[in-house]
């Protein structure tokens, strides 16, 4: 099981508190309104999320190759692919930081969104994006674990099941990342339908 770093827990907790506070304070608003800053952050966040999805989804083929190479005892080649994936995960982490900035902008604009139903849909989308970021943290940690396990196998330590389990966990994180992105998109479609009324 993966553990969140203390910094990640504090960041996610802070955002949840901010979102909850703004949501509670905004119940007083009535007519339709969407701040320009929210729209800009929403568009930028969607572009970043698409890039994250693309990068993380590309790993599925690489993981299948790593698993095959590990089974063939071609540890050096498996290590090379995993090292490249780990480098790519650093790019994904940088994208996650950018996404979190856009989520913060969206969160700060929440109280100005009317009607309340649209605000609730936006809040749900923000929550899904936060969940996506937490799964990205797990994804990155999984790649680091996989690299360590493959290095151990390369040095002759047993651990075939460990490698397969880690690959399965990483694939699960990729599936979760895709799921939370899809849910965020659905909530923003709901948001648009409520704003259009």
Secondary structure, DSSP 8 states (H G I E B T S, - for coil): -----HHHHHHHHHHHHHHHHHHHHGGG--S-B--HHHHHHHHHHHHHHHHHHHHHHHHHHHHHHHHHHHHTT-HHHHHHHHHHHHHHHHHHHHHHHHHHHHHHHHHHHGGG-BSHHHHHHHHHHHHHHHHHHHHHHHHHHHHHHHHHHHHHHHTT---HHHHHHHHHHHHHHHHHHHHHHHHHHHHHHHHHHHH--
